[in-house]
Amino acid sequence: MTFQLHALPMEPFEHLFSLTDDELIARGARRATADADHGFPCRVSFQDANVGDELILVNYKHLDSNSPYDAAHAIYIRKDVKKAQPEPGEVPAVLSSRLLSVRGFDEQRMMVGADVVEGTKLSVKLKEMFSDPAIS
């Protein structure tokens, strides 16, 4: 079994770049400037920002469900980027270069598997997890 990673679309975040810092703060977001070439992973481009790139740090609900595992966390979005389109089974460098927490959920959005893996082993771990019929 293979997997497909999906970047987030840019459209829901584009307007944030035109807001003032005070308007961003009122929405729970912040403007940031990358001060290193690693550490600012964009969830739209699936690339780390380069030093000097403008970003928005915003809370994103990544598991929006009626479940105890309903979850959100802060993500970076780089300005003026295109949505990444990884091929099936492809792990972008932004993920393969990090330590990752991987969780598998069933159809009721209950966690049935979890692990922490080096990004270089993400492909193997995802294939292993999706071979479990309980994980949807």
N, C-alpha and C positions, 0 to 999 in steps of 0.2 A: 504494500500500500504506500502511496506517495502522499505528500502534503502540499499545500499551497499557502504561502505567506502573503498577506495583503497589507499594503501600506494604507494609511488613512487618506481620504481625499482632502485636498487643500481648501475647497470651497467653504466648509464651516469655520475655517480659521482666518481666511483672507482679511476680513473686516477688522480683525484685532490689530493689525499693523497700522491702521489709520487712527486708532484711538490714542488719546493722551495717556500719559503714565497714570494719572489719577483715575481716568475712566477704566483702565486695565485693572488697577487695584480694586475698584468698586466691583469688578467682575471676578475677583480672586485670581487674576493673572498678573504677570510681570513681563516687562521688556528686558531682554538680556543681550549682551554682546559676548560672543565666544572669546575666551582668553587663552584657549589651548585648542589643539587640533584633535583632541580626544576628550570626550566627556560631555558632549552636547549632541546626543543622537536624535536626529530629526525623524519623527514618525510618519512623515509624508514622503520624504526623499529616500529614506533608509540609508542615510549617509551622516557621518559626523560632520558638524559644522567646522569650518576653518576659522582660524583666529580672525577676529573682526566681523564675522557674520552676525547679522541681526537675527534674533530669535524672540519668540514669545514662549514663556513658560506658563502652561495652563493646566488645570485639572481636567482629566478626561475619564469619563465613565466607560471602562473597557469591558465590564461584565454587568450589563444592565438587565437584571432579571429579578424575579420574585424568589429570592434564594438567600440564605445566610451568607453566601459568598459574593453577593452583590459587591462590586469593587470599582474603585476609581483611584487614579494616581496622577502625579504631575508628569507632563510630557513636554518636550521641546518641539517647536515648529519653526523651521527656517523660512525666511522671507524669500518670495519669488522662486519657489522650487516646483518641480513637476512631480507628480505621484509616481513612485517607483512601481515597476511591474515585474517582480521576480518570476522566473519560470517555475513550473511545478518542480518541487524538490530542491530548489535553490535557496541557499542561506546567504543573505547579503553580509558583506564584511562588517557592517555596523553591529551585527549580532554575533558573528563568528569570533569576534575579537573580545567578547565579554563573558563573564560568568553569569549564567541565566537561571532563573527560577522557572520551571516548567510545570504546569498543572493541567490535568485532564478532568473534564467534567462529563457527567451523564446527561441524559435528555431533560432531567429535572434541575439541571445546573448545580448538582451536588458534586463536590470534589471526590473523585474515585482514584486518583493517582497524582503523584507529585515527585519532583526530584530537582536537584540543583546540578547543572552540567556546565562544563566549559562549552563555549559557543561552537568550537570546532567539532563537538560531538552532538550538536543539536539535531542534525538530520537523522542520525541513528536513533536518538531518544524519541523524536517525534514518530518515526516509523514504528518503533517499539510500542509507544503508547497507543497509536491509532490501530494497532493490531489487536488491542483489547476491545472486544465487542461492547463492553460497558461504557467506553469513552466515545462520546459523540462530538 
